[in-house]
Amino acid sequence: MSAQAKIVQMQSGKQSSAMYEKHFRPAEVARFLGVSEKTAYRLFEPVPGVLKLENPVRSSSRRYRTMLIPQSVYERWYSQQAGKGA
């Protein structure tokens, strides 16, 4: 499959909406929920659909990671949490 065909397939498929939807960083989600950024990382680390980017090859012991939370994943998680507390 050529690169052009892959692009057309992505634009016409369901993946294109996920690709272009709003993504939140943990700091934004922390502000929404009124928790610390570290807590937001812990809450969303195991959630399916969250994008986690990490550089596995580091000479230092510091862990550099980036997490992006798609809006649909955040909304699904939030509605599940709201259902638990009610």
Sequence and secondary structure as in RCSB ss.txt:
>XXXX:A:sequence
MSAQAKIVQMQSGKQSSAMYEKHFRPAEVARFLGVSEKTAYRLFEPVPGVLKLENPVRSSSRRYRTMLIPQSVYE
RWYSQQAGKGA
>XXXX:A:secstr
  HHHHHHHHHHSTHHHHHHS EE HHHHHHHHTS HHHHHHHHTTSTT EEEE    SSS   EEEEEEHHHHH
HHHHHHHHHH 
